[in-house]
């Protein structure tokens, strides 16, 4: 358990954040499906070759970002109301209506900060909060007064539901540009530590991102300026790369013969996860993989020997490159119209289908 001191004005009082399991969807959810033997896309090799020619992962390496926090809110936590984001339009009807509220405990922190203040005009500023079986994810968020949060999007995910193929709705975004949930696709030090004990994996796909000019767009497909996505995505941000590249929402699988030699047991957990569950293309940016910070966890990344440059600066180990991945066939490309059609998904929804 980690205790986080409050302001000095509270004198000796502390607020303790105990380690909690990461939020997860039921076993039937697409994110939790083992794709080790799933068929490859017919253009898998050419898409990977195109991506490699464009520069591969952002900064030319598979780097890890440890900035995301996953906040666990006890019952009865104070709430804050979502108010309008002043720098651009609020995402509607994609996100919960303005005036909606979310639990925000006193120890909550926005991505890459230690509190609730964030430069939401220039940074992503995600706030991820779990309370019971509901996951709240806000984007471009910062505090506004004592009881509100200024945000461009708030999404609620039902962790007991198995969402349909179109997720929360076709052409609908979320706090992630592909329309994905964020927290269930992260990895944290506690989960990695537990999997190390049994030479296991994390049991779910990992979130990854690419620069927009390296993601596929195709004017011949129609839509808005050729933007497109594939399942399990429901939305595309600003892809502007050649049609032959990897599309928004793509699910990539690490090759089965990738050499683990030189990698620590903790790193091998991540490699096995990428072989069995893959990585899904969720957003645009330069740092490829997204982990949870160790702000609220029992174990930490230093203890496990996992750093930002794990996959390109481990002595004696082979770098992880785009050429080491295959693209899984998850269905046809969908032209992005940005005309969100919300799907009614309640906490008891169970919709199971195969990889499209």
C-alpha positions as CSV (number, residue, x, y, z in Angstrom):
1,X,0.0,0.0,0.0
2,X,1.2,3.5,-0.9
3,X,0.2,6.5,1.1
4,X,0.1,9.9,-0.6
5,X,0.4,12.9,1.6
6,X,-2.3,15.6,1.3
7,X,-1.7,19.3,1.5
8,X,0.2,20.5,4.6
9,X,-2.9,22.3,5.7
10,X,-4.4,18.8,6.5
11,X,-1.5,18.3,9.0
12,X,-0.9,14.7,9.7
13,X,-3.8,13.3,7.6
14,X,-2.9,11.0,4.7
15,X,-4.9,9.4,2.0
16,X,-3.8,5.8,1.1
17,X,-4.3,4.3,-2.3
18,X,-4.3,0.5,-2.1
19,X,-3.4,-1.6,-5.0
20,X,-6.5,-2.8,-6.9
21,X,-6.8,-5.1,-9.9
22,X,-6.9,-3.4,-13.3
23,X,-10.4,-3.0,-14.8
24,X,-11.2,-5.9,-17.1
25,X,-14.1,-6.9,-19.3
26,X,-15.7,-10.4,-19.2
27,X,-13.8,-13.3,-21.0
28,X,-16.0,-13.0,-24.1
29,X,-14.8,-9.4,-24.8
30,X,-12.8,-8.9,-28.0
31,X,-9.8,-7.6,-26.0
32,X,-9.5,-10.8,-24.1
33,X,-9.5,-13.2,-27.0
34,X,-6.4,-15.2,-27.7
35,X,-5.5,-14.6,-31.3
36,X,-2.4,-16.8,-31.4
37,X,-3.8,-18.9,-34.2
38,X,-6.2,-16.2,-35.8
39,X,-5.8,-15.9,-39.6
40,X,-3.6,-13.2,-41.0
41,X,-4.8,-10.4,-43.2
42,X,-4.0,-11.2,-46.8
43,X,-2.0,-8.0,-47.0
44,X,-0.3,-8.4,-43.7
45,X,3.2,-8.6,-45.1
46,X,2.7,-5.6,-47.4
47,X,1.2,-3.5,-44.6
48,X,4.1,-4.2,-42.3
49,X,6.6,-3.5,-45.1
50,X,4.9,-0.2,-45.8
51,X,4.9,0.8,-42.1
52,X,8.6,-0.1,-41.9
53,X,9.3,2.1,-44.9
54,X,7.5,5.0,-43.3
55,X,9.7,4.8,-40.2
56,X,8.0,2.1,-38.2
57,X,7.0,3.0,-34.6
58,X,7.2,6.6,-33.5
59,X,10.7,7.8,-32.9
60,X,11.7,4.6,-34.8
61,X,11.5,2.3,-31.7
62,X,9.0,0.5,-29.5
63,X,9.1,2.9,-26.5
64,X,6.9,2.6,-23.4
65,X,4.9,5.5,-21.9
66,X,4.3,5.2,-18.1
67,X,2.1,8.3,-17.7
68,X,-1.4,6.8,-17.3
69,X,-2.9,6.5,-13.9
70,X,-5.9,4.2,-13.1
71,X,-7.8,5.6,-10.1
72,X,-10.0,3.4,-8.0
73,X,-12.8,5.3,-6.4
74,X,-14.5,3.8,-3.3
75,X,-18.2,4.0,-3.0
76,X,-19.2,7.4,-1.7
77,X,-16.3,9.2,-3.3
78,X,-17.0,12.9,-4.2
79,X,-18.2,13.5,-7.8
80,X,-17.4,16.3,-10.3
81,X,-19.6,17.6,-13.1
82,X,-18.3,17.7,-16.7
83,X,-18.4,21.2,-18.1
84,X,-17.6,22.4,-21.6
85,X,-14.1,22.3,-23.1
86,X,-13.2,25.9,-24.2
87,X,-10.7,25.1,-27.0
88,X,-12.9,23.1,-29.4
89,X,-16.3,21.4,-29.6
90,X,-17.3,18.8,-27.1
91,X,-17.6,15.3,-28.7
92,X,-21.3,14.8,-29.0
93,X,-23.2,12.4,-29.3
94,X,-20.1,10.2,-29.0
95,X,-19.5,11.0,-25.3
96,X,-21.7,11.4,-22.2
97,X,-23.7,14.6,-22.3
98,X,-22.3,17.8,-20.7
99,X,-23.5,18.0,-17.1
100,X,-22.7,14.3,-16.5
101,X,-20.7,13.5,-13.4
102,X,-17.9,11.1,-12.5
103,X,-16.4,10.0,-9.1
104,X,-13.2,11.8,-8.4
105,X,-11.6,10.8,-5.1
106,X,-9.2,13.1,-3.3
107,X,-6.1,11.1,-4.4
108,X,-7.1,11.2,-8.1
109,X,-4.5,12.3,-10.7
110,X,-4.7,13.1,-14.4
111,X,-2.3,11.4,-16.8
112,X,1.3,12.5,-16.2
113,X,0.4,14.7,-13.3
114,X,0.1,14.4,-9.5
115,X,-3.3,16.1,-9.3
116,X,-6.2,17.4,-11.2
117,X,-4.5,20.3,-13.0
118,X,-3.4,19.6,-16.6
119,X,-2.7,21.7,-19.7
120,X,-5.7,20.3,-21.6
121,X,-5.3,22.6,-24.5
122,X,-2.0,21.1,-25.5
123,X,-1.8,17.7,-23.8
124,X,-4.1,14.6,-23.8
125,X,-4.8,14.9,-20.1
126,X,-6.7,11.6,-19.6
127,X,-8.4,10.9,-16.3
128,X,-9.3,7.2,-15.8
129,X,-11.5,6.2,-12.8
130,X,-13.0,2.9,-11.8
131,X,-15.9,2.6,-9.4
132,X,-17.4,-0.8,-9.0
133,X,-18.2,-2.2,-12.4
134,X,-18.2,1.2,-14.2
135,X,-15.1,2.7,-15.8
136,X,-15.1,6.5,-16.4
137,X,-12.6,7.8,-19.0
138,X,-12.2,11.5,-19.7
139,X,-10.1,13.3,-22.3
140,X,-8.6,16.8,-22.4
141,X,-9.6,17.2,-18.8
142,X,-8.6,19.6,-16.0
143,X,-10.3,20.7,-12.8
144,X,-12.7,23.7,-12.9
145,X,-13.4,25.1,-9.5
146,X,-14.1,22.8,-6.6
147,X,-16.8,20.6,-8.1
148,X,-16.3,20.5,-11.9
149,X,-14.0,19.1,-14.6
150,X,-13.5,20.8,-17.9
151,X,-13.3,18.1,-20.6
152,X,-13.7,17.4,-24.3
153,X,-15.1,13.9,-23.7
154,X,-16.4,11.7,-20.9
155,X,-17.1,8.0,-21.6
156,X,-18.6,5.4,-19.3
157,X,-17.8,1.7,-19.9
158,X,-19.8,-1.1,-18.3
159,X,-17.2,-3.7,-17.2
160,X,-19.8,-6.4,-16.9
161,X,-20.9,-6.0,-20.6
162,X,-19.6,-7.8,-23.7
163,X,-19.9,-5.1,-26.3
164,X,-21.0,-5.8,-29.9
165,X,-18.7,-5.5,-32.9
166,X,-19.5,-1.8,-33.3
167,X,-18.6,-1.1,-29.6
168,X,-20.4,2.0,-28.3
169,X,-21.4,2.8,-31.9
170,X,-19.9,3.1,-35.4
171,X,-18.1,6.3,-36.0
172,X,-18.1,7.1,-32.3
173,X,-15.0,8.1,-30.5
174,X,-14.1,7.7,-26.8
175,X,-11.3,9.0,-24.7
176,X,-9.2,7.1,-27.2
177,X,-9.4,8.0,-30.9
178,X,-10.2,4.5,-32.1
179,X,-13.2,4.4,-29.8
180,X,-11.5,1.9,-27.5
181,X,-11.5,1.7,-23.7
182,X,-8.0,2.7,-22.4
183,X,-7.6,1.3,-18.9
184,X,-8.4,-2.4,-19.8
185,X,-5.7,-2.3,-22.5
186,X,-2.9,-1.0,-20.2
187,X,-0.4,-3.1,-18.3
188,X,0.8,-2.4,-14.8
189,X,3.6,-3.6,-12.5
190,X,1.4,-5.8,-10.3
191,X,-0.1,-7.7,-13.3
192,X,3.3,-8.2,-14.8
193,X,4.7,-9.4,-11.5
194,X,1.9,-11.9,-11.0
195,X,2.3,-13.3,-14.5
196,X,6.1,-13.7,-14.0
197,X,5.4,-16.2,-11.2
198,X,3.9,-18.7,-13.7
199,X,5.7,-17.7,-16.9
200,X,2.3,-16.4,-18.0
201,X,0.8,-13.5,-20.0
202,X,-1.5,-10.6,-19.2
203,X,-4.6,-12.2,-20.8
204,X,-5.6,-9.2,-23.0
205,X,-4.5,-7.1,-25.9
206,X,-2.2,-4.1,-25.3
207,X,-2.8,-0.6,-26.5
208,X,-0.4,0.9,-29.0
209,X,-0.1,4.1,-31.1
210,X,1.5,5.3,-34.3
211,X,2.1,8.7,-35.9
212,X,-0.9,9.7,-38.0
213,X,1.2,9.9,-41.3
214,X,2.1,6.2,-40.8
215,X,-1.6,5.0,-40.6
216,X,-3.6,4.1,-43.6
217,X,-5.9,6.5,-45.4
218,X,-7.6,5.9,-48.7
219,X,-9.5,8.5,-50.7
220,X,-11.0,5.9,-53.0
221,X,-12.9,4.4,-50.0
222,X,-14.9,7.6,-49.6
223,X,-15.6,9.0,-46.1
224,X,-14.0,12.1,-44.7
225,X,-10.7,12.8,-46.5
226,X,-10.0,9.1,-46.9
227,X,-9.9,8.4,-43.2
228,X,-10.7,4.8,-42.3
229,X,-10.6,2.1,-39.6
230,X,-11.1,-1.6,-39.0
231,X,-12.6,-3.6,-36.2
232,X,-12.4,-3.6,-33.3
233,X,-12.1,0.2,-33.7
234,X,-15.3,2.3,-34.1
235,X,-13.6,5.6,-35.1
236,X,-10.5,7.0,-36.7
237,X,-8.6,10.1,-35.5
238,X,-6.5,11.7,-38.2
239,X,-4.8,9.0,-40.2
240,X,-3.0,10.5,-43.3
241,X,-0.6,7.8,-44.5
242,X,-0.7,5.7,-47.7
243,X,-3.5,3.2,-48.2
244,X,-1.0,0.3,-48.1
245,X,-0.1,0.9,-44.5
246,X,-1.7,-0.3,-41.2
247,X,-5.1,1.1,-40.4
248,X,-6.6,2.5,-37.2
249,X,-7.9,-0.4,-35.1
250,X,-5.5,-3.0,-36.5
251,X,-4.5,-5.9,-34.3
252,X,-0.9,-7.0,-34.6
253,X,0.6,-10.2,-33.3
254,X,4.2,-10.8,-32.5
255,X,5.8,-13.7,-34.4
256,X,5.9,-17.0,-32.5
257,X,9.6,-17.4,-33.1
258,X,10.7,-14.0,-31.8
259,X,13.8,-14.7,-29.6
260,X,13.3,-14.1,-25.9
261,X,17.1,-14.5,-25.2
262,X,18.4,-11.5,-23.2
263,X,15.0,-10.4,-22.0
264,X,14.1,-10.5,-18.3
265,X,11.2,-12.6,-17.0
266,X,9.1,-9.4,-16.7
267,X,9.9,-8.4,-20.3
268,X,9.0,-11.9,-21.4
269,X,5.5,-11.5,-19.9
270,X,4.9,-8.6,-22.3
271,X,6.4,-10.5,-25.3
272,X,4.2,-13.6,-24.6
273,X,1.2,-11.3,-24.3
274,X,1.9,-9.7,-27.7
275,X,2.2,-13.2,-29.2
276,X,-1.1,-14.5,-27.7
277,X,-3.3,-11.4,-27.5
278,X,-1.6,-8.9,-29.7
279,X,-1.5,-5.1,-29.8
280,X,-4.3,-2.9,-31.0
281,X,-3.8,0.5,-32.8
282,X,-5.7,2.9,-30.6
283,X,-4.5,6.5,-31.2
284,X,-2.0,8.8,-32.9
285,X,1.4,9.7,-31.4
286,X,5.0,8.8,-31.1
287,X,5.4,6.5,-28.0
288,X,4.3,3.1,-29.1
289,X,3.1,1.2,-25.9
290,X,1.2,2.6,-23.0
291,X,1.6,1.3,-19.4
292,X,0.0,2.3,-16.2
293,X,2.2,4.3,-13.8
294,X,3.1,2.7,-10.5
295,X,1.5,5.5,-8.5
296,X,-1.2,3.2,-7.1
297,X,0.4,-0.3,-7.5
298,X,2.2,-2.5,-4.9
299,X,5.1,-3.3,-7.2
300,X,6.9,-0.8,-9.4
301,X,8.6,-0.7,-12.7
302,X,12.1,-0.1,-11.3
303,X,11.7,-3.3,-9.2
304,X,10.8,-5.2,-12.3
305,X,13.6,-3.7,-14.4
306,X,11.2,-2.4,-17.0
307,X,12.0,1.0,-18.5
308,X,10.9,3.1,-21.4
309,X,13.5,1.8,-23.8
310,X,13.1,-1.9,-22.8
311,X,12.6,-3.1,-26.3
312,X,15.4,-1.3,-28.1
313,X,18.1,-0.9,-25.4
314,X,18.3,-4.3,-23.6
315,X,21.8,-5.6,-23.9
316,X,22.0,-9.0,-25.6
317,X,18.4,-8.9,-26.7
318,X,16.9,-8.4,-30.1
319,X,15.1,-5.2,-30.7
320,X,11.3,-5.4,-31.2
321,X,10.5,-4.0,-34.6
322,X,7.4,-3.7,-36.8
323,X,8.9,-6.5,-39.0
324,X,8.4,-8.9,-36.1
325,X,4.6,-8.5,-36.3
326,X,1.8,-9.9,-38.4
327,X,-1.6,-8.1,-39.0
328,X,-4.6,-10.2,-38.0
329,X,-7.6,-10.2,-40.3
330,X,-10.4,-8.4,-38.3
331,X,-12.6,-7.5,-41.2
332,X,-13.0,-4.9,-44.0
333,X,-11.9,-1.3,-43.9
334,X,-14.7,1.1,-42.9
335,X,-14.7,4.7,-44.3
336,X,-14.8,7.2,-41.5
337,X,-17.8,9.7,-41.7
338,X,-17.6,11.1,-38.2
339,X,-21.4,10.6,-38.0
340,X,-21.6,8.8,-34.7
341,X,-24.5,6.3,-34.3
342,X,-24.5,5.3,-30.6
343,X,-25.3,1.7,-29.7
344,X,-27.4,1.1,-26.6
345,X,-25.2,-1.0,-24.4
346,X,-26.3,-1.7,-20.8
347,X,-24.4,-3.3,-17.9
348,X,-26.0,-6.7,-18.6
349,X,-25.3,-6.7,-22.4
350,X,-23.7,-9.9,-23.7
351,X,-22.9,-9.9,-27.4
352,X,-20.4,-12.5,-28.5
353,X,-19.2,-12.8,-32.1
354,X,-16.0,-14.0,-33.8
355,X,-13.2,-11.8,-35.0
356,X,-14.7,-10.2,-38.1
